[in-house]
Amino acid sequence: MELRVIDKTDEELRMEVAGEDHTFMNVIKGALLETDGVAAATYDMNPEQSGGQTEPILSIKTEAGVDPLDALGEASRNVQTTVEDFSAAFEAAAP
């Protein structure tokens, strides 16, 4: 996975997330939408409607005083915690 910031302001971020598909992008978008201070989160990966873009573009808009990079970091940590909890529960349930 390669990340490239396209645009960044105090309350908005657009970032290319190379090498990912809808599976990952939906997970991170969902985690962002559950993160305090995030007003909107979406992604676009339709090359025909995006001027030939082939990698997903993640867009984040936050409330005043919330840095979108900080919100992305928090959402990423929450995804990691969820995966670790699931893995532990799976290991405990597996014979």
Residue, then its C-alpha position, 0 to 999 in steps of 0.5 A: m500500500e502506498l499513500r500519497v497526499i493530494d490535498k490537505t487543509d486544516e479540516e480536509l484531506r484527499m489521499e491516494v491509497a494505491g493498491e487497495d480495492h473496495t474491501f479495504m476502502n469501505v473498512i477505513k471509510g466506515a471507521l472514519l465515519e465512527t471517529d469523533g470529529v469526522a464530518a464526512a468520509t468517502y472514497d472514489m475509484n471510478p476511473e471513467q468518472s475521475g479523469g482516468q484515475t486508477e487508484p482509490i482517492l480517500s476524502i476526509k472532512t473534519e469538524a473545526g479543530v480536528d486534524p484529518l490526519d489525526a482522525l485517520g490515525e485514530a480510525s486506523r488504530n480502531v480497525q487494527t484493534t477490531v482485527e486483533d479482537f476478532s483474531a483472538a476470538f477466532e483463535a479461542a473458538a477454533p479447536 
